[in-house]
Amino acid sequence: MNMPARMLRMLSLLQGRREWTGAELAERLGVTDRTVRRDVERLRELGYPVSGTTGSAGGYRLASGRDLPPLLLSDDEAVAVAVALGTAIGSAVEESAVRALAKLEQVLPDRLRRRVRAVGSAVARVPLGGGTPADPAVLGMLAAACRDREAVRFTLRGTSRKVEPHKLVTVYRHWYLLAWDPSRADWRTFRVDRIGSPTPTGHRFPHRVPPVDPVAFVARSLTSAPYRWTATALVDAPADVVAARLPSALPGKVEPVTARTCRVHLGAHTVEPIAAELLLIAADHTLEASAELRAALAEVATRLTGTRPAPRGARGSR
C-alpha cells in the first residue's frame, strides 16, 4: 500500500485525539480544507473508517472496530514502539509487552529489526521486584477516558465509585489513577489493580487541573499513606545527596532544611524497609520515632550483627 507521508500524518493525528475539525487538520498539515477532504476520502477508500459531521461543530473521527486496517508506522515510529515494548519487559505489563514485541518483530523489515536488536543489546536494566500485573485492557480504557474526559464507574472494596479520570501514573511497577471524585469533591488516587469492573459512563466532564503535578500528587499520596511504622530523620547531609542514595525517593520524601541538612520521611508496613533506608542514608542523623519503632530497629540491628543473646543455659552447660 503506497500512502503519501501527509496521509500518514493525518492518520497519526486522528489516532491521537478523539475528534478534529477540518480547520485544525488543515493547520496541522499545512494544507487547505479541500485537500483535507480529499485525503479523508482517500483514507476511506483504503478502508479506514473516518467518520465526519457537518456544521460549525463538525469534525472528523477515526472510528474503532474489528475491520480497522493494520496500523501504519514510519520507520522511526516502528523502532520507537519496539524499544518501548522492550523496556516494558520487567514491568507490570511484561506479559503483554512480550507478546506485542514478538508480533511486531515478525513484520518488521530486516533493516529495522537489526536496529531494534542493536538497541536491545546495548541497553541494560535493573530488575525491579514486586508489583502487580496490570490488565492492559483496563489501562487502555482508563487512558482513553483520561484523553476524552469521560467519567468511569468501578467498584472499590465492594463500593461503587464514579470518578472523572485525569492521569495514569506508574510508580515502582504499580499503576495509579489520579481522578476527581465528585462525591468527595476532591482529587483521589486509586491503584489500578484494585479497581473492579471499570466501565465508561458516556458522561463528559469539564477540564480540571489538579493542585500539583500528577506525579507529585500520587507521590505525596503514597508517602502520606497510613503505614504501620512511621518516622522522620533529620540528616546531616544535603537533600540532593540523600535523595540520590535512596531508591524510592519520591517527591516530598526528602525535604531540604538548610543547604547542608535535610529531613527524610520514612514509612512502611514492616520495620525492615525503614532500617534499610536509614543504612542507605549513610550519614549522621537524628531519628524522630516512637519507642516501639526504636525497639524494633534495635532487634533488626541484632540480626544484622549476629549479636542476639544466647538462650539461658546455652553457654557453659554440660
Backbone bond lengths (Angstrom), bond angles and torsions (degrees), N, CA, C in turn:
res aa  C-N    CA-C-N  psi(-1)  N-CA   C-N-CA  omega(-1)  CA-C   N-CA-C  phi
1 M - - - 1.461 - - 1.528 108.63 -
2 N 1.307 116.61 119.35 1.451 121.44 179.74 1.522 108.99 -96.78
3 M 1.320 116.73 115.08 1.456 119.97 -176.46 1.525 109.16 -127.89
4 P 1.335 118.31 127.20 1.465 120.41 179.64 1.525 111.56 -58.34
5 A 1.334 114.58 152.14 1.462 120.04 -178.55 1.521 111.40 -59.70
6 R 1.341 117.33 -33.74 1.461 120.02 -179.89 1.520 111.79 -63.66
7 M 1.336 117.06 -38.16 1.463 120.48 179.55 1.528 110.75 -71.57
8 L 1.335 116.31 -34.76 1.466 119.22 174.32 1.526 110.13 -61.63
9 R 1.331 115.46 -41.23 1.461 120.38 177.92 1.524 110.81 -63.38
10 M 1.335 117.03 -40.47 1.454 120.49 177.54 1.528 111.00 -62.86
11 L 1.330 116.68 -42.69 1.463 120.03 177.03 1.518 110.87 -59.19
12 S 1.342 115.48 -42.88 1.461 119.69 179.95 1.528 111.07 -61.12
13 L 1.335 116.91 -41.63 1.462 120.83 178.50 1.522 111.19 -65.47
14 L 1.329 117.22 -43.52 1.466 120.98 -179.09 1.520 111.81 -66.08
15 Q 1.329 116.51 -32.13 1.458 119.75 178.65 1.529 111.81 -76.80
16 G 1.322 117.36 -21.55 1.456 120.50 -174.37 1.508 114.88 -89.22
17 R 1.346 118.17 -14.14 1.458 119.88 -178.95 1.516 109.23 -144.66
18 R 1.307 116.82 154.31 1.464 120.67 -174.50 1.529 112.55 -63.01
19 E 1.342 117.45 -42.35 1.456 119.76 -175.57 1.521 110.41 -153.03
20 W 1.346 115.50 143.66 1.458 122.52 178.07 1.527 108.73 -128.53
21 T 1.312 116.74 143.95 1.462 119.36 170.44 1.530 108.17 -82.55
22 G 1.338 115.31 160.29 1.454 119.09 177.91 1.512 112.12 -60.72
23 A 1.342 116.07 -38.27 1.464 120.34 -179.86 1.530 111.28 -64.78
24 E 1.334 116.46 -39.35 1.469 119.85 179.16 1.515 111.31 -64.98
25 L 1.332 116.63 -43.36 1.463 120.05 178.27 1.522 111.01 -63.56
26 A 1.322 115.97 -42.46 1.460 119.63 -179.95 1.523 111.32 -61.35
27 E 1.335 116.47 -41.58 1.467 120.52 179.67 1.517 111.23 -65.76
28 R 1.337 116.83 -44.75 1.459 120.74 -179.48 1.528 111.77 -64.02
29 L 1.333 116.94 -38.48 1.459 121.27 -175.68 1.524 113.01 -89.81
30 G 1.326 116.46 -11.80 1.457 119.80 179.84 1.513 113.10 70.84
31 V 1.341 116.00 37.17 1.467 120.81 -179.04 1.524 108.62 -130.88
32 T 1.327 115.75 -179.10 1.458 120.68 178.03 1.523 110.46 -88.52
33 D 1.351 115.40 164.84 1.460 120.07 176.66 1.529 110.73 -59.94
34 R 1.335 116.40 -35.63 1.458 120.23 -179.96 1.524 110.98 -63.62
35 T 1.327 116.72 -40.74 1.472 120.41 178.24 1.522 110.55 -65.04
36 V 1.330 116.57 -38.27 1.460 120.06 177.26 1.526 110.16 -59.72
37 R 1.345 116.22 -46.58 1.464 119.39 -179.56 1.526 111.36 -62.74
38 R 1.331 116.60 -38.88 1.459 120.15 179.73 1.540 111.19 -66.41
39 D 1.341 116.24 -41.92 1.464 119.47 179.28 1.523 111.36 -67.35
40 V 1.321 117.06 -36.33 1.459 120.15 177.13 1.525 110.29 -62.33
41 E 1.320 116.75 -42.84 1.470 119.81 178.35 1.524 110.89 -63.18
42 R 1.330 117.23 -38.27 1.461 121.13 178.16 1.524 110.83 -64.04
43 L 1.343 117.14 -41.31 1.464 120.62 177.41 1.524 110.59 -62.23
44 R 1.310 116.46 -39.64 1.466 119.52 178.81 1.521 110.93 -64.70
45 E 1.334 116.65 -38.51 1.457 120.15 178.30 1.530 111.27 -64.06
46 L 1.339 116.27 -31.34 1.456 120.87 179.32 1.523 112.61 -81.40
47 G 1.340 116.35 -4.04 1.459 119.54 175.89 1.507 116.10 105.27
48 Y 1.338 117.14 2.88 1.460 119.38 179.64 1.530 109.23 -85.59
49 P 1.345 117.20 123.17 1.476 120.18 -175.22 1.519 112.50 -79.38
50 V 1.324 116.16 79.84 1.460 120.90 178.22 1.520 107.71 -92.78
51 S 1.311 116.19 113.60 1.461 120.51 178.63 1.514 109.17 -94.43
52 G 1.325 115.80 152.68 1.451 120.20 -178.87 1.513 111.62 -142.72
53 T 1.322 115.58 149.66 1.464 122.13 176.84 1.520 108.24 -125.42
54 T 1.313 116.78 152.17 1.457 122.18 -177.85 1.516 110.31 -101.69
55 G 1.310 115.92 173.27 1.459 121.05 178.56 1.511 111.84 97.26
56 S 1.348 115.04 178.75 1.466 119.99 -177.18 1.515 112.63 -64.25
57 A 1.348 117.14 -28.26 1.469 120.58 -179.85 1.527 111.49 -99.61
58 G 1.340 116.28 12.81 1.454 120.11 -176.38 1.516 112.09 -73.25
59 G 1.331 114.28 165.82 1.447 118.87 179.38 1.509 110.70 -175.94
60 Y 1.339 115.69 -171.72 1.451 122.66 -178.53 1.527 109.90 -120.79
61 R 1.329 114.93 144.64 1.463 120.67 -179.55 1.523 108.03 -142.94
62 L 1.352 116.20 137.60 1.455 121.25 175.11 1.522 107.85 -90.07
63 A 1.331 115.88 108.08 1.458 120.55 -177.18 1.519 110.49 -72.08
64 S 1.312 116.03 154.67 1.463 121.42 175.75 1.516 108.87 -97.51
65 G 1.306 115.22 163.55 1.459 118.85 179.23 1.513 111.65 163.50
66 R 1.326 115.77 167.99 1.462 120.93 -176.98 1.523 112.31 -67.60
67 D 1.329 117.07 -25.60 1.452 120.06 -174.24 1.523 112.86 -94.87
68 L 1.337 118.09 13.73 1.458 120.45 179.79 1.526 109.35 -64.82
69 P 1.344 119.06 127.28 1.463 121.35 179.57 1.525 110.82 -60.62
70 P 1.335 116.79 163.99 1.479 120.33 -179.02 1.518 111.71 -57.21
71 L 1.318 115.74 144.80 1.462 121.41 178.15 1.520 109.62 -68.36
72 L 1.311 116.86 132.99 1.454 121.72 179.27 1.521 109.50 -101.12
73 L 1.334 115.91 130.04 1.454 121.69 -178.57 1.515 109.53 -126.15
74 S 1.320 115.29 144.98 1.457 119.13 171.40 1.526 108.79 -73.54
75 D 1.345 116.92 169.90 1.468 119.96 -179.44 1.524 111.40 -57.93
76 D 1.344 116.25 -47.88 1.468 119.93 -178.55 1.521 111.33 -64.43
77 E 1.339 116.61 -38.70 1.472 119.38 179.02 1.518 111.30 -66.16
78 A 1.328 117.51 -40.63 1.466 120.85 179.59 1.523 110.85 -63.41
79 V 1.334 116.77 -43.47 1.465 120.03 178.31 1.527 110.49 -64.97
80 A 1.339 116.80 -41.20 1.465 120.32 179.94 1.523 111.19 -61.95
81 V 1.342 117.05 -41.85 1.465 120.65 178.93 1.518 110.50 -64.45
82 A 1.342 117.02 -44.57 1.455 120.33 -179.47 1.528 111.79 -63.00
83 V 1.326 116.40 -42.60 1.468 119.78 179.03 1.524 110.53 -65.12
84 A 1.340 116.67 -41.61 1.465 119.95 178.79 1.522 111.12 -62.12
85 L 1.335 117.01 -41.23 1.465 120.17 177.42 1.521 110.38 -64.27
86 G 1.322 117.06 -38.08 1.455 119.50 178.81 1.508 112.75 -64.58
87 T 1.318 116.80 -39.09 1.469 119.45 178.73 1.519 111.65 -72.67
88 A 1.347 117.58 -19.00 1.465 120.47 178.11 1.520 111.85 -76.65
89 I 1.350 117.55 -15.03 1.455 120.34 176.71 1.523 108.33 -67.35
90 G 1.315 115.83 127.31 1.457 121.21 -173.23 1.511 112.33 98.05
91 S 1.342 116.22 0.30 1.454 120.56 178.95 1.517 109.89 -102.99
92 A 1.342 115.95 -171.13 1.456 120.58 -178.00 1.526 112.68 -74.38
93 V 1.328 118.68 -6.41 1.469 121.39 176.20 1.525 110.02 -120.38
94 E 1.324 116.34 32.72 1.462 121.07 -173.87 1.523 112.60 -58.64
95 E 1.323 118.11 -47.71 1.462 120.93 -174.60 1.530 111.23 -59.65
96 S 1.320 116.77 -46.43 1.461 120.26 179.65 1.522 111.15 -67.82
97 A 1.326 117.34 -35.60 1.462 120.97 179.61 1.525 110.60 -64.93
98 V 1.323 117.19 -41.15 1.463 120.75 179.50 1.533 110.36 -62.60
99 R 1.335 117.14 -44.85 1.459 120.40 -179.57 1.531 110.92 -63.83
100 A 1.330 116.35 -44.72 1.461 120.05 -178.99 1.523 111.35 -65.31
101 L 1.331 117.16 -39.97 1.460 120.33 179.93 1.524 110.67 -65.43
102 A 1.322 117.47 -39.63 1.468 120.60 178.35 1.520 110.98 -62.48
103 K 1.335 116.97 -41.48 1.462 120.27 179.21 1.532 110.79 -67.01
104 L 1.322 116.72 -40.47 1.461 119.98 -177.97 1.521 110.90 -66.53
105 E 1.342 117.36 -42.26 1.454 120.36 -178.66 1.523 111.75 -64.19
106 Q 1.322 117.92 -27.90 1.457 120.97 179.33 1.524 112.25 -66.28
107 V 1.318 117.36 -29.47 1.463 120.28 -176.19 1.526 113.06 -105.19
108 L 1.325 117.71 -3.56 1.460 119.57 178.62 1.524 110.36 -72.63
109 P 1.328 118.13 140.49 1.474 120.28 171.48 1.528 109.99 -62.54
110 D 1.324 115.99 157.71 1.469 120.18 -177.38 1.516 112.35 -56.25
111 R 1.346 116.12 -39.54 1.464 119.01 -176.81 1.528 111.29 -63.55
112 L 1.354 117.15 -36.83 1.462 120.38 179.57 1.518 111.08 -78.66
113 R 1.336 116.24 -34.90 1.467 119.35 178.49 1.525 110.47 -61.86
114 R 1.322 116.29 -38.01 1.470 119.71 178.24 1.522 110.73 -66.50
115 R 1.328 117.17 -38.69 1.472 119.81 178.59 1.515 111.43 -64.81
116 V 1.328 116.81 -42.99 1.458 120.94 -179.90 1.520 110.69 -62.98
117 R 1.346 116.51 -45.01 1.465 119.58 -178.95 1.523 111.67 -68.04
118 A 1.338 116.85 -31.94 1.464 119.66 176.85 1.522 110.88 -64.07
119 V 1.343 115.61 -43.15 1.467 119.22 177.52 1.524 110.26 -63.89
120 G 1.349 116.25 -43.99 1.455 119.77 -179.09 1.509 113.09 -61.45
121 S 1.332 117.05 -38.08 1.465 119.74 -179.28 1.518 112.71 -74.31
122 A 1.337 116.43 -19.88 1.473 119.87 -177.96 1.513 113.27 -94.06
123 V 1.324 117.54 -6.86 1.467 121.65 -175.62 1.515 109.81 -108.71
124 A 1.318 116.37 134.32 1.461 122.17 174.93 1.512 108.89 -120.35
125 R 1.328 116.73 140.94 1.455 121.68 -179.04 1.516 109.97 -119.60
126 V 1.309 115.52 148.30 1.458 121.14 171.59 1.516 107.37 -87.68
127 P 1.346 118.78 117.78 1.467 119.89 -177.96 1.514 111.10 -65.96
128 L 1.317 116.06 139.81 1.455 122.20 178.75 1.515 109.32 -107.60
129 G 1.278 115.94 135.32 1.456 119.65 178.68 1.513 111.13 -92.15
130 G 1.331 115.11 168.88 1.452 120.18 175.97 1.508 112.45 72.97
131 G 1.306 116.25 -167.03 1.452 120.83 -179.96 1.507 111.52 92.06
132 T 1.304 115.48 150.50 1.454 122.54 178.55 1.519 108.66 -114.61
133 P 1.345 118.23 127.34 1.464 119.72 -179.71 1.523 111.66 -55.99
134 A 1.320 116.18 137.05 1.457 121.66 178.32 1.519 109.22 -96.86
135 D 1.313 116.83 145.86 1.456 122.16 177.79 1.527 108.04 -77.39
136 P 1.341 118.42 114.27 1.472 119.75 -178.66 1.522 113.20 -56.62
137 A 1.345 116.88 -33.97 1.472 119.27 179.25 1.524 110.66 -64.66
138 V 1.329 116.75 -39.75 1.460 120.94 178.25 1.524 110.08 -66.87
139 L 1.339 116.68 -44.17 1.458 120.06 178.36 1.524 110.95 -59.96
140 G 1.328 116.21 -42.94 1.460 119.60 179.59 1.508 112.28 -63.59
141 M 1.336 116.89 -42.30 1.462 120.27 -179.80 1.525 110.76 -65.65
142 L 1.337 117.05 -43.58 1.460 120.18 -179.99 1.527 111.19 -67.10
143 A 1.335 116.78 -37.82 1.464 119.95 177.84 1.523 110.59 -62.79
144 A 1.339 116.86 -41.76 1.468 120.05 178.00 1.521 110.76 -64.71
145 A 1.336 116.98 -38.13 1.458 120.58 178.97 1.526 110.62 -65.34
146 C 1.347 116.97 -38.23 1.464 120.21 175.89 1.526 110.24 -63.13
147 R 1.319 116.17 -44.76 1.466 121.09 -178.09 1.524 111.69 -64.55
148 D 1.340 116.50 -43.62 1.466 121.16 -173.63 1.524 113.28 -91.38
149 R 1.346 117.26 -0.49 1.466 122.06 -176.90 1.534 110.11 53.40
150 E 1.340 114.12 55.27 1.458 121.17 179.88 1.531 109.06 -115.42
151 A 1.322 117.02 126.44 1.464 121.55 -179.32 1.519 110.42 -65.17
152 V 1.332 116.06 148.77 1.457 121.45 177.38 1.527 108.86 -126.62
153 R 1.321 113.77 154.14 1.462 120.61 176.51 1.526 108.69 -120.01
154 F 1.333 116.91 139.73 1.453 120.98 178.28 1.524 109.22 -154.59
155 T 1.321 115.36 173.57 1.460 120.45 176.35 1.516 109.47 -108.28
156 L 1.302 116.44 144.57 1.455 122.69 178.63 1.523 107.83 -142.43
157 R 1.330 114.97 114.74 1.462 121.66 -176.70 1.530 110.89 54.00
158 G 1.325 115.57 41.26 1.455 120.77 176.14 1.513 115.30 81.35
159 T 1.328 116.99 1.22 1.466 121.26 -179.01 1.519 110.15 -110.53
160 S 1.335 117.08 136.87 1.451 121.45 178.47 1.523 109.88 -79.17
161 R 1.331 115.86 133.47 1.463 121.29 179.41 1.527 109.15 -129.17
162 K 1.322 116.06 145.70 1.456 122.61 173.87 1.516 107.41 -127.79
163 V 1.339 116.57 120.38 1.457 120.88 -174.72 1.521 110.35 -132.50
164 E 1.337 114.60 167.84 1.456 122.35 177.17 1.533 108.23 -109.71
165 P 1.334 118.24 100.47 1.473 121.42 -174.35 1.525 112.18 -64.63
166 H 1.331 115.00 141.56 1.464 119.76 178.61 1.524 112.13 -119.74
167 K 1.353 117.71 -48.32 1.462 119.26 -175.27 1.524 109.70 -156.93
168 L 1.359 114.68 146.22 1.460 121.49 171.47 1.523 108.08 -98.92
169 V 1.328 116.26 133.30 1.470 121.91 -178.98 1.516 108.34 -127.99
170 T 1.315 117.40 133.52 1.459 121.21 176.85 1.519 109.71 -108.53
171 V 1.322 116.28 130.67 1.458 123.29 -178.82 1.517 108.52 -136.75
172 Y 1.341 116.26 114.52 1.464 121.45 176.10 1.521 112.31 48.33
173 R 1.324 115.98 56.70 1.458 124.09 173.64 1.526 113.79 69.05
174 H 1.292 118.18 13.34 1.465 121.98 172.31 1.522 108.17 -118.03
175 W 1.342 116.05 145.37 1.457 122.04 175.85 1.525 109.33 -105.36
176 Y 1.337 115.63 137.59 1.458 121.78 179.70 1.525 109.09 -127.93
177 L 1.335 115.14 142.87 1.464 121.82 176.15 1.516 108.54 -106.13
178 L 1.324 116.01 121.79 1.461 121.47 172.65 1.515 107.39 -93.73
179 A 1.321 117.38 123.75 1.463 120.94 -174.95 1.525 110.14 -146.79
180 W 1.332 114.32 155.27 1.463 121.32 172.32 1.520 108.08 -86.77
181 D 1.329 116.44 127.68 1.461 121.65 -179.11 1.527 108.02 -104.89
182 P 1.340 118.05 103.61 1.477 119.67 -178.12 1.515 113.37 -60.79
183 S 1.338 118.49 -32.50 1.458 120.22 -178.23 1.526 111.85 -68.36
184 R 1.329 117.25 -25.22 1.472 121.51 176.89 1.519 112.10 -105.18
185 A 1.330 116.20 -6.82 1.469 121.55 -178.12 1.523 110.72 52.28
186 D 1.353 116.12 45.98 1.458 120.43 -177.39 1.528 109.04 -160.57
187 W 1.335 115.15 164.32 1.456 121.28 175.60 1.521 109.96 -79.38
188 R 1.332 116.02 142.30 1.456 121.47 -179.33 1.533 109.53 -136.62
189 T 1.341 115.35 153.81 1.457 122.83 176.39 1.519 108.96 -114.36
190 F 1.340 116.94 132.47 1.468 122.16 -179.01 1.525 109.39 -127.12
191 R 1.334 116.95 132.24 1.459 119.52 174.76 1.520 108.50 -76.75
192 V 1.337 115.93 126.04 1.461 120.70 -170.03 1.522 112.33 -62.63
193 D 1.347 118.22 -38.65 1.463 119.19 -177.20 1.526 112.27 -70.54
194 R 1.327 118.07 -8.75 1.470 121.33 177.33 1.529 112.29 -100.74
195 I 1.346 116.02 -3.50 1.456 120.80 178.32 1.520 108.90 -81.17
196 G 1.324 116.71 131.65 1.454 121.06 -178.98 1.511 112.63 -108.61
197 S 1.325 116.26 133.28 1.470 124.03 174.07 1.538 113.10 48.84
198 P 1.332 118.73 55.80 1.471 119.32 178.12 1.531 110.72 -68.12
199 T 1.333 115.90 135.46 1.459 121.07 -176.66 1.526 110.21 -140.39
200 P 1.333 117.94 129.71 1.474 119.73 174.75 1.527 110.18 -64.93
201 T 1.328 116.65 142.72 1.459 120.71 -177.52 1.521 113.09 -97.89
202 G 1.335 117.33 -15.40 1.461 119.98 -174.73 1.515 112.92 84.15
203 H 1.328 117.44 -5.73 1.465 121.50 -179.33 1.521 110.08 -88.83
204 R 1.327 117.34 124.08 1.459 122.15 176.90 1.531 110.03 -89.93
205 F 1.311 115.36 146.56 1.467 119.30 -179.23 1.522 109.55 -127.30
206 P 1.329 117.33 156.84 1.472 120.64 -179.24 1.527 111.20 -69.46
207 H 1.311 114.69 156.39 1.463 120.58 -179.51 1.532 110.46 -66.53
208 R 1.326 115.69 131.71 1.468 121.54 176.64 1.522 108.89 -125.23
209 V 1.293 116.58 154.88 1.461 122.27 178.62 1.524 108.43 -123.90
210 P 1.332 118.28 122.92 1.469 119.62 178.54 1.521 110.80 -64.62
211 P 1.328 117.11 159.77 1.471 120.05 -176.04 1.516 113.36 -64.06
212 V 1.341 118.07 -26.30 1.461 121.84 178.28 1.525 108.08 -135.47
213 D 1.321 116.02 173.11 1.457 121.77 176.56 1.527 110.16 -54.50
214 P 1.355 119.11 139.10 1.468 120.80 -177.51 1.524 114.38 -53.68
215 V 1.334 117.50 -41.35 1.469 119.73 179.03 1.523 110.48 -63.45
216 A 1.331 116.22 -44.16 1.460 120.09 179.17 1.522 111.15 -64.90
217 F 1.332 116.51 -37.31 1.464 119.93 179.90 1.521 110.94 -64.18
218 V 1.345 116.73 -47.49 1.465 119.96 179.86 1.527 110.15 -64.44
219 A 1.325 116.32 -41.86 1.464 119.54 179.11 1.520 111.24 -60.92
220 R 1.322 116.60 -42.01 1.468 120.13 178.77 1.522 110.93 -64.59
221 S 1.332 116.64 -37.26 1.462 120.16 177.87 1.521 110.97 -63.50
222 L 1.336 115.89 -39.51 1.454 119.45 -178.40 1.522 111.64 -71.55
223 T 1.344 116.71 -41.35 1.456 119.30 -178.38 1.524 112.55 -71.49
224 S 1.334 117.64 -20.23 1.471 120.67 179.04 1.520 112.14 -101.91
225 A 1.339 117.21 12.54 1.464 121.03 -179.60 1.522 110.80 -64.66
226 P 1.340 118.65 153.04 1.464 121.38 -178.90 1.536 111.69 -75.14
227 Y 1.322 116.99 88.32 1.458 122.00 -179.37 1.535 110.93 -85.40
228 R 1.312 114.77 158.83 1.476 120.71 175.61 1.516 109.90 -65.97
229 W 1.332 117.24 -40.77 1.454 121.48 -179.23 1.532 109.19 -120.89
230 T 1.308 117.91 133.77 1.463 122.68 174.88 1.524 109.23 -137.15
231 A 1.327 115.58 149.80 1.463 121.07 179.08 1.521 108.34 -161.72
232 T 1.320 115.61 166.25 1.455 122.66 176.03 1.512 108.46 -132.61
233 A 1.331 115.67 135.17 1.462 120.37 179.04 1.521 109.28 -116.91
234 L 1.335 116.60 125.52 1.461 122.04 172.90 1.521 106.79 -91.88
235 V 1.319 116.75 110.89 1.462 122.28 -167.35 1.527 111.01 -106.40
236 D 1.340 115.18 137.72 1.461 120.88 177.34 1.534 109.99 -86.83
237 A 1.320 115.98 65.81 1.469 122.17 177.68 1.519 107.83 -164.07
238 P 1.333 117.62 152.83 1.473 120.48 -179.62 1.524 111.39 -63.07
239 A 1.328 115.86 151.24 1.458 121.28 -176.63 1.521 112.02 -61.43
240 D 1.347 117.59 -41.96 1.467 118.78 -177.68 1.518 111.89 -66.82
241 V 1.320 117.06 -32.97 1.464 120.72 178.12 1.522 110.49 -67.77
242 V 1.328 116.49 -44.94 1.462 120.54 -179.38 1.520 111.06 -66.92
243 A 1.328 116.98 -43.24 1.465 120.30 -179.85 1.519 111.27 -59.69
244 A 1.335 117.15 -36.89 1.463 120.59 180.00 1.527 111.79 -68.33
245 R 1.317 118.02 -22.66 1.463 121.11 -179.19 1.521 112.81 -85.29
246 L 1.314 117.15 -17.07 1.462 120.61 -176.47 1.521 110.39 -98.56
247 P 1.331 118.27 128.74 1.467 120.39 -179.31 1.518 113.43 -72.03
248 S 1.325 117.95 -16.61 1.462 120.71 -177.38 1.525 111.20 -124.94
249 A 1.329 115.63 45.95 1.462 120.31 -178.41 1.522 109.81 -81.81
250 L 1.334 116.97 75.51 1.452 121.76 176.96 1.524 109.85 -68.08
251 P 1.335 117.29 157.59 1.461 119.65 177.25 1.528 111.69 -54.50
252 G 1.321 116.43 131.24 1.451 121.32 -179.59 1.512 114.25 93.55
253 K 1.322 117.17 -12.58 1.471 119.22 -179.35 1.524 110.86 -73.56
254 V 1.339 116.25 -39.19 1.466 121.64 179.41 1.519 108.08 -115.12
255 E 1.320 116.41 120.09 1.465 121.73 -178.09 1.526 110.34 -118.47
256 P 1.320 118.42 128.98 1.470 119.72 177.17 1.523 111.26 -68.58
257 V 1.319 116.00 140.12 1.463 122.40 175.14 1.521 108.75 -106.23
258 T 1.327 115.47 -53.31 1.462 122.15 170.95 1.528 106.96 -132.03
259 A 1.317 116.48 -175.02 1.471 119.35 179.30 1.520 111.43 -64.88
260 R 1.341 117.30 -22.13 1.464 120.23 -175.18 1.519 113.77 -117.90
261 T 1.321 117.99 1.60 1.464 120.37 179.61 1.526 109.62 -135.39
262 C 1.327 115.00 160.59 1.457 119.75 178.84 1.525 109.39 -152.39
263 R 1.311 115.11 167.64 1.457 122.14 178.27 1.524 108.27 -117.11
264 V 1.338 116.87 130.12 1.460 122.75 -179.12 1.524 108.67 -114.38
265 H 1.335 116.09 125.87 1.455 121.81 178.61 1.528 108.97 -93.38
266 L 1.320 116.15 125.03 1.458 122.43 -176.28 1.515 110.24 -114.99
267 G 1.316 116.28 139.94 1.457 120.01 177.84 1.512 110.89 -162.14
268 A 1.334 116.71 139.03 1.458 121.43 179.64 1.524 108.63 -166.66
269 H 1.328 114.44 162.83 1.461 119.50 178.04 1.524 112.05 -85.29
270 T 1.336 116.96 -15.66 1.457 122.07 174.39 1.517 108.06 -127.86
271 V 1.319 117.00 162.51 1.455 120.13 -173.69 1.520 112.53 -80.00
272 E 1.344 117.81 -25.17 1.461 120.39 -174.41 1.529 113.78 -60.33
273 P 1.359 120.76 -43.31 1.471 119.00 177.69 1.523 113.61 -60.22
274 I 1.330 117.10 -35.25 1.461 119.59 177.91 1.519 109.97 -66.67
275 A 1.343 117.03 -43.48 1.463 120.73 177.76 1.526 110.40 -60.59
276 A 1.332 116.91 -41.39 1.466 120.69 -178.98 1.522 110.87 -64.00
277 E 1.330 117.97 -42.04 1.460 120.25 -178.75 1.525 110.99 -69.00
278 L 1.325 117.70 -35.09 1.462 119.82 176.73 1.530 110.49 -64.36
279 L 1.332 116.41 -36.13 1.464 119.24 176.59 1.526 110.84 -68.98
280 L 1.334 117.24 -39.79 1.457 120.65 -178.29 1.526 112.49 -69.28
281 I 1.328 116.91 -26.47 1.465 119.76 177.34 1.524 110.43 -57.39
282 A 1.336 115.96 -38.04 1.469 122.27 174.16 1.526 112.53 52.91
283 A 1.311 116.30 44.54 1.466 121.27 177.89 1.519 108.84 -155.49
284 D 1.325 115.96 157.08 1.459 119.55 176.43 1.516 109.63 -61.62
285 H 1.324 116.13 142.80 1.459 119.63 -178.31 1.523 110.31 -154.28
286 T 1.319 114.11 159.44 1.458 121.43 173.27 1.522 106.99 -111.29
287 L 1.336 115.59 122.84 1.458 120.36 -174.27 1.519 110.88 -97.88
288 E 1.325 115.68 125.49 1.461 121.83 173.23 1.521 107.57 -101.03
289 A 1.327 116.12 104.68 1.464 120.83 -175.01 1.516 109.44 -152.50
290 S 1.332 115.30 160.75 1.458 120.71 178.78 1.529 110.20 -70.94
291 A 1.325 115.03 159.64 1.461 119.45 177.36 1.524 110.83 -61.32
292 E 1.321 116.74 -33.56 1.463 120.72 179.71 1.524 111.00 -65.58
293 L 1.337 116.68 -42.38 1.455 119.59 178.85 1.521 110.95 -68.34
294 R 1.323 117.71 -38.85 1.461 120.17 177.50 1.525 111.26 -60.38
295 A 1.316 115.90 -39.95 1.465 119.24 178.60 1.523 110.76 -66.45
296 A 1.332 116.20 -39.03 1.460 119.72 178.78 1.520 111.27 -66.49
297 L 1.344 117.56 -38.11 1.454 120.77 176.96 1.528 110.98 -66.70
298 A 1.327 116.38 -36.84 1.464 119.79 176.86 1.529 110.70 -63.27
299 E 1.330 117.09 -36.53 1.459 120.87 177.12 1.524 110.39 -65.08
300 V 1.345 117.09 -39.21 1.456 120.42 176.06 1.527 110.33 -62.18
301 A 1.335 116.61 -40.66 1.461 120.63 -179.99 1.522 111.59 -61.32
302 T 1.322 117.75 -38.79 1.470 119.83 178.98 1.528 110.45 -65.40
303 R 1.324 117.07 -34.40 1.462 119.32 178.26 1.519 110.99 -71.31
304 L 1.351 116.71 -36.70 1.455 120.23 -179.47 1.527 111.59 -67.28
305 T 1.310 117.29 -38.63 1.468 120.96 -175.79 1.515 113.00 -94.02
306 G 1.319 116.83 -7.45 1.460 119.16 -179.27 1.509 112.82 67.12
307 T 1.333 117.35 30.19 1.475 121.06 -177.00 1.520 111.66 -107.49
308 R 1.330 116.37 24.46 1.460 118.56 178.26 1.540 108.70 -61.58
309 P 1.340 118.75 130.02 1.476 120.40 -179.14 1.531 110.60 -59.58
310 A 1.309 115.31 139.96 1.452 120.65 179.09 1.530 109.81 -71.83
311 P 1.332 118.41 148.37 1.479 120.70 177.19 1.514 111.10 -58.66
312 R 1.313 115.77 151.57 1.454 120.20 179.33 1.522 110.72 -60.05
313 G 1.316 113.85 135.41 1.461 118.94 178.72 1.499 113.30 88.16
314 A 1.406 117.32 -6.08 1.441 118.44 -178.33 1.508 112.09 -75.56
315 R 1.338 116.67 -24.43 1.460 120.87 179.75 1.522 110.01 -103.41
316 G 1.302 115.67 136.71 1.457 120.88 175.41 1.506 114.07 74.65
317 S 1.323 119.11 3.49 1.461 120.30 179.17 1.508 110.30 -80.88
318 R 1.313 114.73 152.10 1.456 119.29 179.71 1.496 109.22 -117.80
